[in-house]
Amino acid sequence: MKEVRQTWIPQPKIPLIEWLPENIKLPSEDSDNAGYYRVDFVPYFWGVMHALDSQVSWMVVMQKAAQIGWTVLLAADICKVAVTDPARVLMLFPKDSKGQNFMDEKFVKIVEGSPNVARVIDVSTSRKLGNRSTRKVFPGGEVRTVGSNSVSNVKSTTAKRGYVEEPDDTNKDVGDQGDSIRHLRERLKRMRNKKLIIGGTPAVADLSQVEHYTKLGTMRVLPVTCHDCGESHVQDWENVSWLEKEGGTPHPVFGLNQPETAVYSCPKCGSAWDDYRRQANIQQTCKSARENGDEFAGWVKTQCGEDFEPDEIEPIETFMELSELYVCIPGTSLAEVVRDFLEAEHEAKSGDESARIVF
């Protein structure tokens, strides 16, 4: 009886930034940095974590680069929902296969490797429990992935929490019945304490879904403070430079460029940041902001925030300009970003603009 009574006691409201390191373990095959979630590897997400926890904002949007740890954060956030505040969760992907890949490659592996979560979420495919490859049931709720290419998928159920992965690739006209993201919004409409989380990489300017939703809210940016001059600025590709060889045989793709010499320079004082210093400046910026009482850990709103009155509709928290220049995950480097740029430029000269668009 004592154990049963414990399950009836409401779970304490622990912030996501504190909950993750104690409860989420990344599988060894998922990352070179396997082990319990390290929030110090992703300081640029601290403010986003606060928004995900917030009972004030009903929508959170992240306009971001690829490969910065966003999908793992979403999987971990769903785990916290299941353990501490059970509810029905609906995830919208461009296609069904993308949702199944998320389940197989991210969510299931994280749950299986995290003991505190595995006790709550059954990730088997037991039909007796109601589970499927794209649906996992837990006490008080479930998480289900759906593809944007089917009306029945998008309109199939209501949910308290919705996630949209790569919105620019989702279907904008599902069976002549309208935009799939708006259909998902309808699924959340009448729920109390609802939350819609949208995250993705923008494709074409002015036609981008993630850009559109970003503009609905606070449009926060993350200025980084220079260790030398103390001035802050939003990281920009224009501040990246590298050396070229004075002679020799050009590389077939990189030419005479030397990506391994890449540095980031402060636009205010010219101070050169290597990878260690770049990451240290980002971490210190976010850490100092939190220590000074800023729950958004350095993310500064550029619009809308001052226009909201306490009794008005809840604000929409949106985050933008999070490029690969902010990545602090060990093993990532500025040299890799430069190589991606040079490769994209090389392909563009041959008439293929796809890599340049991705970059």
N, C-alpha and C positions, 0 to 999 in steps of 0.2 A: 504493500500500500504506500509505503514511503516513496518508492521509486515512481509510482503512478502519480502521486501528488506533486512530485518534482516537475513532471511534464506539464502540469497545469499552471505553474508559476510563470508569469511573463518574463521573458528574457531581458536582461539589462540592455539599454541602448548604447552599444559600444560603437564609436566611430569606425568607419571602414579602415582608416589609416592605422588604427590600433588593432583591429580584428584580423586583418590579413596576415601579419607575421606570425600570429599564434595559431592560425587555423588552415591556411592554404599552403600546400606543398606542391611545387612544380615537378613534374616527372622528369627523370634524367634524360630521356630521349627528346624532350621538348626544348631543352636549353642547355648551353654550356654552364649556366649558372643555376643548376637544379638545386632544390632544397626549399626550405620555407621562404615564402614571398619576402623579398627585400624591398621595402618602400624607399630606401635610400638610393636604389638604382633608378627610380622613376620619380624624382622630386617634382617634375613638371605635371604629374598627376595628382599631387596632394590637394590642390584647389579643386580639381575635378571630383576627387573623392568626397570632399565636403559637399559639393553640389549634389552628388548621388545620394548622400545621407539626408539632405535638407528636406524638411517638411514644408518649406515655403515655395520653392520653385517646382513646377510640375513638368517642365521639359528641360533636358540637358543636351546640348549639342556640341560635338567636338569636330572641328575641321582640322585635319591632321595629315601628316605624311604617313607612308606605309612603314611597317616594321618598327614600331615604337612601343609595343607591348599593350596596345589597346584591346585586342581580342581577349587576351589573358585576363585583363582587368574586368572585362564584361563577364567572363565565366566566373571569376572570383566573386563579383558583386551578386550574381545570381545565387551562388552558394550561400552567401551571407543572408540573402532574402529567405532562402529555404530553411536555414537554421534558426534565425532570430525573428523573422516576421513573415511567416509562410503566406504565400499568395500565388495566384495563377500568373505565370509569366509567359509572354508570347514574343518570339523573336522572328523578325522578318528579314529574309535573305533574298538576294536577286533570284536564286533558283533553289529548288528543293535539295539538290545535290550539295549546294554550299552549306545549307543548314545541317545536313547529315555529316558533312566533313567536320563542321564545328563540334558536333556532338562526339564524333569518334576520335578526333585528333586533339581536342582541347578539353571539353567539358568532362567527358567520362574519365579521361586520364587524370585530370586534376582531382575529381571526386574520389577516385579509387586510391589516390596517393595521399589524401588528406583525411586522417582517421576521424576527426571531429565532424567532418562533413559526410563521410561514408556511412556513419551511423544513422544519418537522417535521410539521405537520398539513395534510393536503390537504382543503380544505373544498369541493371540487367534488362533483358528484353522479354521478361516474363509477361505474357499476355494476361495471365491470371491477375497480376497487379495493375494491369492497364498500361504497361509500358510498351513502347515501340522504339524503333531506332531513332525516331525524331521526337519522342515524347518520354519524359521521365517524371514519375509521380513521387511525391513526398507528402508526409502528413500535413494537411491544410492547403495543399497547392500542387502545382505541376509546372514544368518548363516544357514548352513545345516550340519547335522550329517550323516555319512555313515558308514556302516560296512565293515570290511576288507575281509569278506567272499564272496564277489560278485564282479566280474570284472566290471559289469555294474555300481555298486555303486561307485567304486573307479575311474573309467574312465568317469564318467558322465558329468563332468563340469570343467571349468577352475576357478581359484580363485587367489586372490592377497595375501591372508593370509591363511595358513594351520596349523592345530594343530593335533598332534598325541598323543593320550592318551594310556598309557601302551603299548608301542611298542613291548615288548617281547611277548605279547599275540596276536599280529596281524598276519595275514596270510602271510607267506613268499612265497607262490606259489598259486596265485589266478587263479583257472581254468587253470593251466599249462601255465599261461601267466606272471609269475614273481611275485616279491615282491610287496605287496600292498603299502608300504611306498614309494617305488620308483615310483609307479604309481602316487601317490599324488605329488611327486616332479615334475613329468612331467606336472601336472595340473598347477603348479606355474611357470614353466620354462620361459615362454615368457612375464611374467608380470614385469613391472617396480616397483621398491621398494617392491618387494615380501618379504615375511617373512614366514619361516617354524619353528614352535615351537614343539619340541619333549620332552616329559617328562614321566618318568616312573621308576619303581623299577626293577633293574636287576635281572634276574632269574639265569641262569647257566653261570658261567664265561667262556669267550671266545666264547660263543654262543649267548650272549645277544645282542639284537638290540640296546638298549639304550647305552650299553657299546661301541658298534661299533661307533655310532654317536658321543659319547662323545670324543672319541679318534681323531675325525676329526678336533677338534678345540682347543681352548686355555686351556682346562682342568683346570679350576680354582678351587681352594680349599679355604676354609674360616678358617684361623688360628685365634684362640681366645686368647686374651691377659689376662694373670692372673693378678688379682687385687693385689696380694702380691709381686710377683717377677718381673712383667712387661714383662715376656717372653711370646711368642706366640706359639701355636701348634694347629694342626688339631684335633678336638675331636675324641677320640678313645675309643672303648668299653673296651680295656685293662685297662683303667684308672678308671673303675667303680668297687667299692667294697662294701660289706655289711657284717653284722655280722651274726653269727650262734648261736643258743641256745646251752648252754652247756649240756642240758639234757631235759627231758620231752618227751611228745608224739610227734613224727614227724608228720607233716602235710602230707596228702596223696599225694600231688603233690610237695610242696615246701620243704618237709623234715624238717630239723632244720634251714633252711635258713630264714632270717628275711628281706624281701624285703623293708620294711618300714624304715630300717636303711641305705639304699643305699646312697652313696656319690660319687662325682666325684673328683678325685685328680689330681692336676697339676703334670705332669710328670717331670717338671723342678725343682720345689721346694717342692712338696709334700703337698701343701696347699689343704685342704679339702673344696670342694664347695657343699653346700646344693642346693636345687632347686632354691631358691631365688638368691644365689650368682652365680650359673651357668648361669641363664637367664640374670642377671645383667651384667655379664662379656661379654656375647654375644652382648647384646644391646649396651654396652659402646664401644665395639670394632668397631661395624658397625657405630655408631654415630660419634666416633672420626675420623674414616676414611673419612666419608662424609664431616665433618667439615674441614678436611685438604685437601679437593679438590678431593678426590678419588670417582669418580662417581660409581665405582663398590662396594663401601661401605665395603672394606676389603677383597673382593674376589681377590686372587692372581693367576695369570696365571702361569702354570707350563710348558707349551710348546706352540709352534707355534707363539705366539704373536710377538716375536722379529724377526721372519722370514718374516713378511709381509712388503712389500714396499708400499708407498702411492698409486701408480698406479697399484698395483696388484689386484687380485680378493679379494673381501671383506672377512674379517675374519669370522670365525664361532665361536661364543661365547658358550662355554660349561662349565657346572658347575657340580661338582662331590663331592662324600663323604658327602652328606647332610643327616646324620642319624637322628634318633629321639633324639639324645643327643643335638641337636640344637633347639628343639621345645621350644618356649617361650609362647605359647598360654596358658592363665590361665586355671587351672584345670588339666594340664598335669604334670606328675611327673616322676622322675627317678625310683621311686618304681614300677610304672606301667611297665616300660621297663624291669626291673629285673623280675617281675612276668611273663611277656611274655617269657623271656629267660628261666626261670626255667620250665615253662609249656612246652616249645618246647623241652627242654632236657629230660623231663619226658616222653614225647611221643616218642622221638627218642629211648629211652631205650626199648620201646615196639615194635620197628621196623618201626615206622611211622616217616619218615624224613621230611614230608611236612611242619610242623610247624617250624622246624629248618631252612629250606630253606627260608620260608617267613621272619623269623627273620633276 
